[in-house]
Amino acid sequence: MANMYYENDCNSALLAGKTVAIIGYGSQGHAHAQNLRDSGVNVVVGLYEGSQSALQAKQDGFAVYNTEDAVKEAHVVMLLVNDEKMSGIYHDNVAPYLKDGMSLCFAHGFNIHFKQIVPPAGIN
């Protein structure tokens, strides 16, 4: 049986004053971004130049940056792009801008499990 978690089950103070970068604004990215924003978290969206999702993210009220700049703004980075592209995006556009103490999150673990992405020491 699945465990259900609700607002009272978490410590929202952990994200107070922090910025979460949502990388990707497709089927998962838009939901994560909106839920976090609705919970009072500062959210920016990172997309590649020319992304068809940029207009929707802007219409939804988000600041949209290129991926590199979104990572530079963030304390927490959520990679919410498809598995086939994730490793390349991580290595080219995310990893060079990670700093010690940042958190890197995934909605699914294919790239972590199969070691396509191996975050450096100092990244949560």
C-alpha positions in Angstrom: 0.0 0.0 0.0 1.3 3.5 -0.9 2.0 6.1 1.8 0.2 9.4 1.3 1.9 12.6 2.5 0.3 15.9 3.1 1.3 19.4 3.9 1.5 18.7 7.6 3.9 15.8 7.0 6.7 18.0 5.8 8.8 20.9 7.1 8.2 23.6 4.6 10.7 25.9 6.4 13.5 23.9 4.7 12.7 25.7 1.5 12.0 29.1 3.0 14.0 31.8 1.2 15.4 29.3 -1.3 14.9 29.0 -5.0 14.0 25.8 -6.8 14.9 25.5 -10.5 12.6 23.3 -12.5 14.5 22.1 -15.5 11.9 21.2 -18.1 8.2 22.3 -18.3 6.5 19.3 -19.8 4.2 16.7 -18.2 6.0 16.7 -14.9 7.8 20.0 -14.8 4.7 22.1 -15.0 3.0 20.2 -12.1 6.0 20.3 -9.9 6.5 24.0 -10.6 2.9 25.0 -9.9 2.7 22.8 -6.7 5.9 24.3 -5.3 4.8 27.8 -6.1 1.3 27.2 -4.6 3.2 26.1 -1.5 5.0 29.4 -1.2 8.3 28.3 -2.7 10.2 30.6 -5.1 10.4 28.7 -8.5 12.2 29.5 -11.7 12.0 27.4 -14.9 15.0 26.5 -16.9 14.6 25.6 -20.6 16.7 25.4 -23.7 16.6 28.3 -26.2 13.6 28.0 -28.5 11.7 25.6 -26.2 8.0 25.4 -27.1 7.2 25.2 -23.4 8.6 28.7 -22.6 5.5 30.5 -23.6 3.3 28.3 -21.4 5.6 28.7 -18.4 5.6 32.5 -18.8 1.8 32.5 -19.2 1.7 30.4 -16.0 3.6 33.3 -14.3 7.1 31.8 -14.0 10.4 33.5 -14.7 11.9 31.5 -17.5 15.7 31.3 -17.9 18.0 29.2 -20.0 19.0 26.1 -18.1 22.4 27.4 -17.0 21.1 30.6 -15.6 18.3 28.8 -13.8 20.8 26.5 -12.1 22.9 29.6 -11.1 19.9 31.1 -9.4 18.9 27.9 -7.5 19.5 26.2 -4.2 17.6 23.2 -5.4 17.6 21.8 -9.0 14.9 19.4 -10.2 15.7 17.6 -13.4 12.3 16.9 -15.0 13.2 16.2 -18.6 12.9 12.9 -20.5 15.4 10.2 -19.7 17.0 10.1 -23.1 18.0 13.8 -23.0 18.6 14.1 -19.2 22.2 13.0 -19.1 23.3 15.4 -21.9 21.4 18.3 -20.3 22.9 17.5 -16.9 26.5 17.2 -18.2 26.4 20.3 -20.5 24.0 22.7 -18.8 23.7 21.7 -15.1 26.8 20.1 -13.7 29.2 23.0 -14.5 27.1 25.3 -12.3 26.4 23.2 -9.3 27.9 24.4 -6.0 28.5 22.6 -2.7 25.4 22.3 -0.6 22.9 22.4 -3.5 20.3 19.7 -3.8 19.7 17.8 -7.1 16.4 16.1 -7.4 14.8 13.7 -9.9 11.2 12.5 -10.5 12.5 9.2 -11.7 15.8 7.4 -11.2 16.9 5.9 -14.5 19.9 8.1 -15.0 21.0 7.9 -11.4 20.5 4.1 -11.2 22.4 3.4 -14.4 25.1 5.9 -13.5 24.5 8.2 -16.5 24.5 11.0 -13.9 26.8 10.8 -11.0 26.6 14.0 -8.9 29.9 15.3 -7.4 30.6 15.1 -3.6 29.0 18.0 -1.8 25.7 17.8 -3.8 22.7 16.5 -1.9 
